[in-house]
Amino acid sequence: MVLEITDSNFEELVLKSEKPIVLDFWAQWCGPCKMISPIVDELSEEYNGQVAFGKVDCDNNNGITAKFRIRNIPTLLFFKNGEIVDKHVGVIAKSALAAKLEEIL
């Protein structure tokens, strides 16, 4: 299950998460975002219980987007213990994303 992360629930769902969490910064109009979305959905099922996944709609959550200086989408931020431990900008293959997840576990 992929969580909807907003400016109002970011602290509780991301910073206080006991599991590592991957945030997918996206927008409805973004073609590459639509390419990565099914990969994020699949990995959220495969890593269920180990890693949490969230999506941030950049058009509706300017606070989070500005805080992390998201300028290009899709951008994936990898959090562990409330800290960013990795970042990827652009489309990524499922196998490469899974390898990044294994590194943070």
N, C-alpha and C positions, 0 to 999 in steps of 0.2 A: 504494500500500500504506500502510495506517495502522498505526503502531507502537503497541504496548501500553506505556505509560509507567508505571513503578512507582516507589515510594520508592527502591528499590535501583538502578534503571538511569537515573534522572532526570539525574544529573550527566553521565554519559557520552553519553546520547542527545540531551539538550536543550542543556545548557550548553556542551558541546564540539562541537556540530553546526556543520559548515562552511556549511550551508544555513540559511536562515530556517526556523523550525518553528512550526507552529500546534498548540497543545494544546487539546483539547476535554475539559473537565471535565464528567463525566456520572455518572449512576447508573441502575441497571437499572429502578428504579421511577418514573423521571422521564419524564412524557409529552412535554414539550417537547424533552427530550434525544433521544427517538426521532424527533422531527420533523427535527432538525438532522443526525442521523447520516448519512442518505443523501447530504445535501449535502456533508458533509465527505468521505465516501467518493468521490463523483464528482470533487470538486476535487483530491483526492489523486492521482487518475489523470490529470487534465488538467494538473496542475502537477508531474507526476512528473519528478524530476531537478532541479527548480528550488526547490521548497519541500517540506519534510518535514511530515508530519502525525502527531500522536499523540493517543491517548485515555487519559485518566486516570480510572479508576473511583474516585470520591470515597469510596465506602464501604470500599474496601480499601487506600487510600493516604492515610492521615490526615496523614502528614508533609508531602507536597507541598501537599495541600489547605489545611493550616494555615499553611504558609509563605507562601502567596500570598493568604491570607485569603479563600478562596472561600466565600461565604455563599449564593449563588444559583447554580443550574445550569439550563440549560447556561451555562458561561462559556468563552469562547475567549480564550486568551492568545497573543499573537504575539511570538516571540522572534527576535532577530537578533544574532549575535555574543554570545550568552549573556545578553542584556539584553531585558527586556520593552519592546517598541516600540508595542504597541497592545493593546487589550482590548475585548471585547464580551460583554455579559451578555444572555442571552435568545436567542430564535429570530431568525435573520437570513436574508434572502433570498439565494439563491445569487449573484445579480448583485452585491449589496452586499458579500458576502464576497469575491468575486473582485476587486472594486475595492480592498478593503483589501489583498489580496495583491499587487496591482500596485503599490500605494504602497510596500510594504516591499522589493520586488525591486530 
